[in-house]
């Protein structure tokens, strides 16, 4: 049986074993010869001494909530300055005041290192005719949907931010079920996504936003592997909203999403 380490009664004594005789302050609680009543108090005292030693020798963090922002700040340092500058430009072009749907600059800045790495190093996104994205004013980007995870929308938005002639923030419309996924919903909100309700699409267009829609909806990401790259039924609500608002529709074809996380069975 492996015995637990013995701690000296002297709080200043080293924790490393020595060659001289030592009085055990704590006995192995799994030893059949030890009675629980005899060992309870020494065990508690030994743990308190150990906590004191750790507290005195290991520096405490500067603030309980400061560690995660420090990680984000460190990650931002290896993102090209041009990418950070383009995000700042896109944020400056927005209307002043809080976003009614929950978008926050902090969430976008925290997400930028991951999105940049996926865009440039993992998916290695390339685009053609990116200059067709309107430099200003409302518009609907309409794209095919594929893959169980929403990387197609994230990479399209990152491409517009990093490589369009004018950096803009894309506001994706997402499925209603996202609303019930707690922290995921909050992250999506902070990054600019909006639940796909017609009235909210109108509000975004009226505010001059660049809105991304996937007319296939959930059918696009739940189609089986045998149907990859076959368009599912297009819901026509986006066309009605575009005509009502008098905004341009920018059609986009995305190659690759059906291979990044295919649905093998349903």
C-alpha positions, 0 to 999 in steps of 0.5 A: 500500500502507498502511504501518504506523506508524513508532515512534521509537527514543526511548521517550519520544517521542510516537507522533504524526508530526512534521515533522522527520526520524525514523529508523524503528525498524520497517519495513513487514513487507509491503514487498518490499524488507525482509528478514525477518532485518533487520526481526524484531528492530526489530519486537519492540523496537517492540512492547515499547516500545508495550506499555510505553507502553500499560501506563503510560498506561492504568490496569489493572482493579482485579481480573481477575475483577471486571469482570463482577460490576460490570456486574451490580451496575450493572444491578441499580441500575435495577431497582425496589427492590420487585423486589429486595426481593421476591427477597430475601423469596423467598430468605429463605423457603427452607430454610437451607443449600446447594441440592442442585440448584445454585440460588444467590442470586448467579445469581438476583440477576444474572439479575433485571435481565434477567428484569425487563426482559423481563417488564415492557418486552419481553413485558409480561406480564399475569396473571389469578388469580395469587392462586391460587398457594399462598403456602406449601408444595409445589405443581405448576404445570402449563402449556402449552409453546411457542416454541423458547426457554424464555421461557414458563417464565422469564416465569411464574417472574418473574410469580410472584416479582414479582406473586403475593401472596407472592413465591416461587421457581419450580423449573422441570423442564427437558428432559434434553438441557439437561444436555449444554449446558455453561454453559447447564446451569450457568446454569439450575441456578443460577437454580433449574431442575432436570432433569426426573427423577421422583425429583428432582421428588419431592425438590423436592415433599418439600422444599416447593418450587413446581415448574413442569412442562410435560407436553408436554415437547419436543413442545411446543416442536418443533411446527411453526408450523401446530400452534401453540396446539394442545396436544401429548400430555400426559405423565401423570407429573406427575399421579402425582407430585402424587397421591403427594405429596398436593400441589395442581396449579395449571393455567396457560394461557400465551398468547404463547409459540408466537409468540415463537420459532416453529419454521418447519420441522423 
